[in-house]
């Protein structure tokens, strides 16, 4: 696969001491700074015009996403990792600066996910059959008019979904109820963070849920997978935001440190000062690691919990 010169997609951050535990023959670039390391893959070139005209662009993109998912799962199957948000592209210098300048944030997020894996559980039912099966429930009892019955059916679905999600959460260290538009068939769709070896507790809860209506509930489970929903890092270089913050607080051009950030700025001043102080600390850490001084172009990282629709699609693709 042809790649874009000099650009790499981050896959995961791990402890430097765990690099030796990565699978042999991993088709990836690995860099290390301090106590952390990062796994990256070369960024593939954009899909060409010919492929687009032949209707193959979607297939090519899907294959690339699947390959990234396999890489992520291979790494997670071997060592503890902090996954990267998919779709990023950085050069190696920026990746090293991100490791050095954000070591505290990355280490904390990695530590929070260590020893854990992600599972997914989706539970559906057939609405028409559910109305007959649970006709005696409070939400449906005495409701014969179509609109009232439809409202009762939705209330019943929501209550059952909440009960199921609660049972599943009891087996997990953390959960995210996926924010989707489920329709009348979906009872719940959750991502679960389990400690490694915690599958038996989840299995017991799934079996108990299934026993409520074995012939009517449709349960799909996925996992174990990398805990992308519960922590994924994103690298950003806030150049324009940093320039705006400097203007807002009246901070002249020049080195980020050791100058104090002015205590002014009016509305938005607190956020601007916070950004400038974080940039200063990150730049100092990059220089302390012996890397070239990045100035205001120092990369910062954000740790994301996946809850938006686009990220949910990525999560499901990775766990499929």
N, C-alpha and C positions, 0 to 999 in steps of 0.2 A: 504494500500500500504506500503510495507516494505521500510524503509529509511536507508540511510547511517549514521552510528553513528556519532553524533557531527557536521555534515555538514548541512548547510542551504543555500537555494537560496534566495537572496534578490529579493523582488518584487517591493518595492517602498519606497521612503522617503517622509515624511510628517512633518508638524509642530507638535510638541509635544502637543500643546493645541487642536489639531484636533483629537487626538486619541479617545476621547470620542464620536466622530461622526462616527466612523467606524461601519459597520454592526454588529449586534449582532450575536454571534455564528461563527464568522470568524475563519476558521480552519488554524490559522497562529500563529507564534510567533512574538511578538512585543517588541522591545527594545527601550529605550529612553536615550539620553545623551544630556544634555543642552536643547536647544530649539527645537531639532529635534528628530524624531523617525523613526524607520525602520520596515517595515513589511517583514517577511521572512517565507518561508515554508521549511519543512524538505526535504532534497535532497533524491529523490528516488534512490534505489539501481539500478545498471546497469541491463539492460535486460539480463536475464539468457540465458544459452546455449540452454535449452529446448525450450524456446519461440522463439529463433532465428531459431532453426532447424524446428520448426513448422510453420515458416513464419509469426509469430505474432509480431516480433520486431517493424516493422514500425507502426503497429496499436497501440501498447503499447506506443510508443514515441509520436504518434499523440494525443492519449488520454491525456498523461501528458501535452503536449503543450496546448491542449484545456482547461484542468483544470487550468493551470496557467493563461491563457487568461481570464477565467471567474473570477478568483480571482482578477486579475488586474482591470478588469472592475467594479467589485463590490466595490473595494476600491475607484477607481476614480469616481464612481457614487455618492459617499458619501462625499468625501473631496478632496481638491487640493493635487496633488501628483507630485513627480518627479519619473518616472518609472525607473526600473533597466534594464540593458541589460540582456536578457534571457541567461540562461545556466551557470551562475556563481555558485560557491560553496565556502562558507566561514564558519569558525566557529564563534560563537557568540562573542568571544573576539576580533577577527579581525573586525567584523561588528561594535562593539562599538568603537573601535579605529578609524575606518573609519569615523564614525559620528563625533567624537570629533576632529580629526585632520584635517578634511576637511569641517568643518561647514560653513566657508565663501563661498566656491565654491558651496556646496550643497544648501545653503540658496539662493544664487543668482540665480541658475538655477531653483529652485523651485518657487521663486518669479516671474521669467520670464514666467512660464507656468501657474501660478495661474489664475483661472477663464477662462481657455481655454480647448477646446476639439479638437480632431483630426477627420477629415473627409477625405474620399477618393472619387475621381471622376475619372472614366475611360470612355473615349468616343471612340467608334469604328464606322467604316462604312464598307460597302461592296465595295471593290475596283472597281469591274467591273461596278456596278451601279453608283458609284461616277464618273467614267470617262464619262459616258453618261450624268449624271445630271449636271456636271460642265464643259462640253466640251467647253464652251465659255470662260472659265477663261484663263488668260494670259499664265499660265504655259502649257496649252494644245493646245491653238489655233494654227492652222497651222502645228501641229506635226502629221505626218502620219507614218513616219518610226518607226518600233517597238522600237528600242533602244531610240530614241528621245522621243517617247511617254511615255516610262517607266520612263525616267528621269524627264519628265514633271509631271507625276503622283506623283512621290516621292516629287518633289518640292511643288506640290499642297498640299500633305498630311502634309508636314512640316509646310507650311504657315498656313493652317487651324488649325493644332494642336497648333501653337504658339498663334493664335488669341483666341482660346478656353481657353488655359491655362491663358492667360492674363485676360480674362473676369472672370474666376473663382477666380483668385488672387485678383481681385478688391473687393471681398466679404470677404477676409481673412486677418488675421493679419500677416500671413507668409505662404509660400508655398514651397514645394519641388517637382520639376518635376522629376519623378522617372526615373533613368537612366537605361533604359532597351533596348532590341533589339525587337522593337514592331512588325515588319513586316508591310505589307501594310494595314492591317486592323486597327491598332491602331493610333488614332489621338493624344490623350494625356492621361497620367495617372499621376495624381497629388495627393499629400497629402497636406491637407489644415489645418491650425491652425485657429480655429474660437473662438471668445469669446463666452462664454455660453450665449445663447439667440440670437446668430447671424445666426441661421438657416434660417430665412426668407430671408435674403439677398442672401444667397447661393441658396435657392430654386428659387428665381427670375432669377438668372443668369442661372441656369440649364434649366429653362423653356424657356428662351430666346435662348439658344443654341439649344434646341430641336426644336424650331419653325423654325430654318433655314432649316431643312429637316426632318420633323417628321417621315416619313416612312423609312428613310435611316440611321439615326443615332441611335446607340445603346449606351445608357448611363447607367452606373452602379454607384450608390453612396453607400458609407458605412459610418458608424458613427452614433452618436458620440462615440468616443473611447478615451482611454488614449493617450496623445500626445507623443507616443514613437518615432516617426520620428524626433521630434524637440528637444528632450533632453532626453537622457537615461544615467544613471550613470554606470560606470564600476569601480570595485574595483581591484586594482593591488598592489602587494607588490614587489617593484623593487629591490629585494635583489641583484641579479647579476648586474643590472645596477648601483646600488649604489656603489658596490664594484669596478666596472670599473671606475666610476666617481672619487672615492677616489684615485685610482691609477693614473688617468690622471692628477689630480691637485696636487698630492703629499701630500694628506691629510692622516695622519697616523690613525690607528685604535684608537677608543676611543669614548667618548660621542659625540653625534651630536652637542650639544650646551654646553656652550656658545661660543665655539671656532669659530673664523672667518674662512671662506672658503678661501684658498689661491688663489691669483689672478694670476694663471698661468695654463698652460695646453695645449697651442698650439691649433691646429685644434680640434674643439669639446669642448674646454675648457669652453666656455660660457654655452653650454647646460649642461655640467657636473656640473658647479657651480650652475646653476639654479635648477637642481635636488637636489643637496645637501642642498641648502638653503630651498627649499620647504620641504624636509624631516625634516630638523631641526625645521622649524616652526610647522609642523604637530606633531612632537614628543613632542614639548613643549606644544602644545594644549592638547595632550592626557594626559600628566602628570598633567596639570592644572585641568583637569576634574576628577582627582583622580583615573585614571586608571593606570595599570602597565606600566612602561616605555618600549616602544617597540623597542628602539634603531633603527638600520637601517631597521628593518622589519616593520616599520610603514606603514600601508596601505594608498595609495593615491587613489584619484578618478579622473577619466576623464569623461567629459560630452560629449556625442557623438550625432551627428545628423545622423540619419540613412539614408545612401545613397548607401551602398554596397548591392550586390545581396542577400547575406545571411540574412542581417537584413531586407531587403524588404520582404523576405518570412515570417519572423517572424511577421513583422508589419501586413501583410495581414491576417495571421492566427489569430492574436489577434483581428482584426477588422471584421472578417467574421461572 
